[in-house]
């Protein structure tokens, strides 16, 4: 099958682009020909970096490229703000153009809030109504869309994929953390991530164990949240246990980031807002237990995976962190649960087939078991 993705793509710094790259590779392994129509700055085989989010004609530009590619199906990776001003309204023009041309469009909605803003309703009414199929990551997201727009039969639930990888040997040695119990915070430094709360609690954790390290790895995006970041790093520098806090900054290459994740014994995701987390998927790739806030999407994933705990209070966080770091049997059980969850439910090799089922349901030609082949 010939599949054209509309998405950001590496080396552009974007979780949606990273997601698309993993799905793209998994589909190619299933004998599919894939293309990516992306923002300027994307790179790779069959990648067309053609549009800028500031371009008000991006809908027609993307359509022009797709018309030349002649895909069997077009798959949009949707996030607000990726496709122009006013919450990315330009993508609706592209979908309508595809509808008129008879081109099947599958749209993955990566963010579906339980309470939709008025502007989001306007955009989603077109996206859900005119796409051939919709993919979301959680059942609650599907319920929200059905409640507002109907179309239950065309909305599919496919969870966020996880890479299937062997552990990275010597990861703790690489960072000089041998013999340490490592708590990891990773991602962009933003107030909604809640990292500042863990820095505040960390001295209490150190009171009961002296071999623990708080590893903070991430970066800022542009000039956003400068005041918050100033206060955040000031709190780290002034912490009474600052000698047990390690901070790594940068846009990490994948292997570097994988090594950082591999050093951890537990990963904390104390997010105040959000749906699914790409960081959680990265952690599950290496069977790392997670402790999260009690956001509905996190609770749902943890219920299915049995790979960690969702917490709502400071004391719950502290208790669960200490449990995972001190109880080897519980920690091992969580890691085994994660491995089974990835192998049986959310590994990219499995989810690639789920996507192909959705594509097959909307393509104009019933290809069935026919597969794409190409030799140079």
Order of alpha helices (4+ residues) and beta strands (2+ residues): beta-alpha-beta-beta-alpha-beta-alpha-alpha-beta-alpha-beta-alpha-beta-alpha-beta-alpha-beta-alpha-beta-alpha-beta-alpha-beta-alpha-beta-alpha-alpha-alpha
